[in-house]
Amino acid sequence: MTQHPCPRCGYHAPALPCPHCAHPGPAGPPGAVGDPSLRGAPTGPALGIVDGLRAVPTGLFLLMTTSGVKRWLLPPLLATTVIFVLLFSWLWNLLQELVAAVDIGDPQTIGLDEGWLREAVVWVLEGGFVTWAAQASSWLLFAAISFLAILWTFSILYEAVSGPFLDEIQGRLETRWFGADPRSSLERPTDLPTARCALFSAIAAVPAVAFLTLWWLGSGPLAWLWLIGIPLSFLLVSLMDGRYRTWLAWIVRVEGRTLLVSVKAATLAGLLLVAFIWVKFIPGIGPALFVTLAGFTTALSLLDIPFSRRGWPLAMRLAFLRRNFLPAVAYGIVAGLFFLLPVVGPILMVPSASIGGLWMLCRLNKNNLRPPGTREGNQGT
C-alpha cells in the first residue's frame, strides 16, 4: 500500500482533511482534548530545530503530567531488574568458581561448557591475570564489576524491554491529542479494551516467566524444552476469549512486520557509526562532525516506535530524517546527553525521549512524503 502520511500526525490519510487529526483544521476532531503545541500548521526544517531541542524536555513534561501512562513503565523496569538479578547471580557463581580454580591451580574445574567462553576463561587463568582476585575480597570485586556493568548496560536492556509498553503509552497520548488512537482506527481487529488485553497478557506472563526461570536455572539440552512453555502459556490464555486471541494474533503480526524494519534501521545506524568513526580524528571539525552523525543515528533509533506505529518503511523514515536533518540531529544530541546519566538517565530518558520523539514527529511537516498530486495545496490538481 502506498503511504499518504498526514502532514501533521503522519498516519495514512489518502484525502485531507485527515480523518485522524482533522488536519488542516485544529488538532483533534470536534470534542477532542488535543494539545495546544500541536495546533496550527506543522513546522518546517528550519524552525524545527527548536522542536528538536525541546523534544526530550517536552517528553519528560508529558510523561510527568499525563495521567494513566506512568504505570506502564513499572513492568519493563521490574523485568529489567529481574534480568539483571539473574545475570549477576550467574556472574557471582562464575567469580566464585574462578577464585576456587586459582586457589587449587586447576582451570579445568571451571563449570563451563565447551566453547569460546570457557577457552577464554582458561586462557586468562593460565596467564595468571586473576591471581590477584584470589587474594582480594571476591564480593568487593564482584560489586565493582557489577556496578560498572549496570551503569552502562542498564539503558540498553531497559530500552529493549520497554518497547511494547512505550508503544501503549504513545497510543494513549495520541488518543488524548487526536480523540482516538489512529493505529487502532486503521488496524485494530477487535473492540476488546486495552485493559482487558493487558490483564490476559499478565495472566499468561506469570507461567511464561516461570518457564523462563526454569530454563535459566536448568542445564543441558533438555533445559531448552522449558522455552516451549512461553508461547504455550499465551496460547492457553487466548482460549479464554476469542477477541483476545484475535488481538494477540494481530499484535504478533504487527510486531513481526515492524521488527524487520526496526532491525534494518538499527543495523544501518550502527554501520554508519562504524563506517565513519574516522571522522572523529579529522583535526578541528572531526569531533563536531561525529557528534552530528551520532545525533542522526540516535534519532533514527529512538523514533522507531512512532515510525513503526505509522507503518513507515525504512525508505520513508530516511526521507523524513533527511528532510529534517537538523531537527533530528538536535533531538538525538539532547537525548544522548541525558542517556549519559547512569541508571537514572535511562529510567527517565528512555520514555521521555520516546514520547518527545513522537511529539517532534507530529510537529514537523510531512507533506513532502505524500505522493505528488496528493500533497496539501495541490490535491485534485
N, C-alpha and C positions, 0 to 999 in steps of 0.2 A: 504494500500500500504506500503510495506517495504521501509523504508528510506535508501538511499545511499548518505549520506552527502559528498559533495566535501570537501577534506581536507583543502581547502582554504576558499571558500565562504560559504560552509555549505549547499548549495541548493542541491536538489535531482539531482544526476548525476550517473546513473547506470553504465556508462562507462567513463573512463578517456582517453584523456583529457576532462576536464569539458566543457560542451557546454556554460556555463555562464561566467566563468572567465578564461578559457583556461588553467587551472592548469593541468599539472605541468609546463607549459610554463610561460612567463611573465604575470603579472596581466592584464587582459582585452584582448579581441580579437584584431586582427590587426586593427589599426586606433583608438583604444580607448585611452582616455587620461590616464586612470589608476591612480595609486597613488604609488610613489616610496616606501613608507613604507610597501606596500603590495606585492612588488615584491620579488622573491626568495622563498625559502621553508618556510612553516609555522613553528612557534616556538613550542617547547615542554614545559612541565610544569615548568621546572627549569628556563629556560631563560624567560619564560612567566611572571615571577614575575615582571620583569622590565616593560613589557607591561601593567600589571595590575596597576602599579604605574603611568604609563604615560597616561592611557586611558582617564581619565577625562580632564586633561590639553590638550590632543590631540583633544578631542571632542570640547572643547572650541575654540581651534585654527581653527578647520574645520568649526565650526559654524560661526566664525567671517570672515573667508576668502573665503567661498563658496558662490557664488552669487546665488540668487533666492531661498534661504531657510529661511532667517530671517523673511520674511514677513509672513511665515506660523505660526510664533509664536504669531502674533498680535491677531488673532481671539480667541485662548484659553485665552490669557491674558485679553482681553476685556470681554469675557464670565465669567471668574473667578471674575473680578471686579464687573460686574453686579450682579452676585450671592451674592457677599459679601454686596453690597449696599442693595439688597432686604433683606438679612438676618439681617443686622444690623438696618435697618429701622423697622423690626419687633421687634428686641430686644429693640430698643428705645421706641416703643409704650408699650411694656411689662413693661419696667422700670417705665414709667410714671404711669401705672396702679398700679404697686407695691407701688410706693410712695403715690399715692392717697389712696390706700387701708389702708396703715399705718396711714395716716392722719386722716381718718374717723373711723379707728378701726374696719373695716368690711372686712375681707379677702374674703367674698363671692362675693364681687363686681368685682373680677378679671375676665376679659373676656376670660376665657379659657374653652374649652370643658372638659367634664368629662374624667378623665384618670389619669395616673400616674404623668404627669407633673403638672396638677392642684393640685393634692393631695400633691405633694412635695412642691409646692409654698405655699399652705395654711399652711403646717407644719412649713415652715420657718417663715412665718409671725406670726403665733400664738406663735412661740417660741421667738419672739422678736428680732431675729437676724438682721433684716434690719431696725430697728427703727432709727438707726443712719443714714440710707440712706435718710430718710425724712428730716433730719436736714442738710445734706450736699447738695452741688450743684449737681443736678442729671446729668447735662451734663458732669461734670468733672468725675463723677463715670462711666458714660457710656463710655467716651473717654478712660479711663484707662482700662476698661474691653475689649473694642473693640481692643485697641492696643495690649493687651496681646493675645487675640484670633487670631488676624491677624498674629502675629509673628509666631505662631506655627501650625496654621491650613491652612494657605495660600498654603503651599507647597503640602499638601495632596490633596486639591481640584484642584490646578493647574495641578498636575501630572495626576489626573483622567481625567480632561477636555482635556488636550493636547495630549492624546494618539493618536487619528486619525491623528493629524497634524504632530506629530513626525514620524508616520508611513510614511507619504508623504515625509518628509524630508529625511528619510532613503532610500526611493525609489530613490530619486534624487541623493543622494550620491552614491548609488550602480550603477546608470546609469553612473555617472562620472567615477567610478572605473572600471567597467566591460564592459562599452559600451552599456548596456541595463539593465533595471530593471529585475532581474531574476524571481521575483514572477509574474510580468506581463507576461513574456515569458511563464511561466508554467501554469498560471491560468486565466489571464485576458480575458474575453469572448468577448470584443468589442474593436475597434480601436478608440473610441471616446476619443479625447485628454483630458488629466487630467484637463487642464484649463477649458474646457467646462463642465466637471463633477463638478468642483468647482463652476462654475457660476450657474448651475442649482441648486446645493445644497444651495448656498447662497440665491437664489430666494425663495426656499422652506423654508429656515430658518427664513425669516422675519415674515411670518404669524405664523410659529411654535413658535417663541419667544413671539409673541403677545398672542397666546393661553396659553402659559406657564405663562405669566404675569397675564392674567385674572384668571387662576386657583389659582395663588398665592394670588391675591387680593380678590378672592371670598370667600364665606363662605357657609357652609352647604354641604350636599351630592351632590347637583346639580353642585357645583363648579368643581367637578371631571369630569364632562362631557366635560369641556374645553380641557382636555388632549387628547380627541379623535381627536381634530383638528391638533395635531402634526403629527401623521403618515398620516393623510388625506392631509396635505399640501404637503408632499413629493409624495404622490400618484398622486395628481393632476398635479404636475410639471412633473412627469415621463411620463404623457400622451403627453407631448410636443415633445418628441424624444424617439423613440423605443430603440435606443442604450443606452440612459441614463437609461431607465427602466431596460435594461439588466444589465448594470453596477451596478445599485442600488441593484437589487436582488442579484447579485454576492457579493457585498461588505457586504450586510447584512448577507448573508450566511457565508462568510469568518469570519466576526467579531463574529457571533454567535458561529461558530465552535471553534474559538480560545478562546472565553470568558470562556468557561468551564475549559479549561486547565489553563488559567490565574488565575481563581478563585482558582483552586486546588493548584497552585503554591503559591499564596498569603496566602492561608489558611495554607499550610504547613510551610511557613516561619514564620507566626505568632505563630503557635503551637510550633515550635522549640524554639522560643524565650521564650514563656511562660513555656514550659516544662523544660527548662534548666536555668531558672532565678536563681536557687540556685547556679549555678556555680560561679556567681559573688561573693559569700560570702566565697569561698574557700580561706583560708589565702595564701597570696603571689601571687599565679598564677591565682587566680579566675578572677580578672578583665581582665587580658590579654586573658584568655580563652573565656570569654563572648564577648569581643571585636572581637575576631576571628569569633565566631559564628554569631555575628551581621553583620560582613562584608560579611559572606557567604550568609546569608538570604537577605541582601541588594542587593547583586549581583543577586540572584535568581529573585528578584522583578524587578530590573532595566533592566535586559536582556530580559524581557518579550516580547518587541516589536520585536527585531531581532529573538528571538526564534519562535515567532508566525508567522513572515513573512516566515520562512522556514518550517512551519508546523510541528515542532518538538513536539512530545508528552512529557508528564511530565517525563516519564522514561528516555528518551533520554536527556532531559535537565539536569536531575540529574546526569546521567552518564558523561556528558560533564563537569559539575562542580566538580564532584568527581575527575575526571582525572586531572583537572586544579584547584585544590583546592586552592593552594597558590596564583596564579594569581587572582582568583575570590575574595579571601579574601582581597588582596591588593587593588583591584578595589573598593570593597564595602566600605572599611575603608576610602579611599580617598574621595569617593563620600559622605559618611556620614559626614565627617568633613566639606565639603563645604556646605552641607544642613543645618548645624547649623547656618549659616549666615541668620538672619531673612529677609524675603521678597526678598531681592536682591539675596540671595543664591539660593532659588528655581527658580526664574525667569531665572537665567543664568545656574544654575547647573542641573536642570531637563533636558533641551535639551542637555547640554554638556555631562552629564552622559549617556544619551541615545545614542548620537552619538558616544561617546567614547566606550561604551559597544559594539556597532556594529563593530567599528574598532578593538577592542580587540578580538572579536569573530572571525573575519576574519584573525587575526594574528595567533591565536592558532590552532594547528593541530587537525583536526577532523577525521583523518584516522582511529582511533580505533573505531569510531562509525559505520563504514561501516561493513556490514556482512562479515564474513570470506570468503576468496576466491575472494572478490571484492576489497580488500584493495590495496592501492598503493604499488607496488612492487611484488604482487603475483596475479594480475589479469590474468585469463586464466589458472592458475595452479590448 
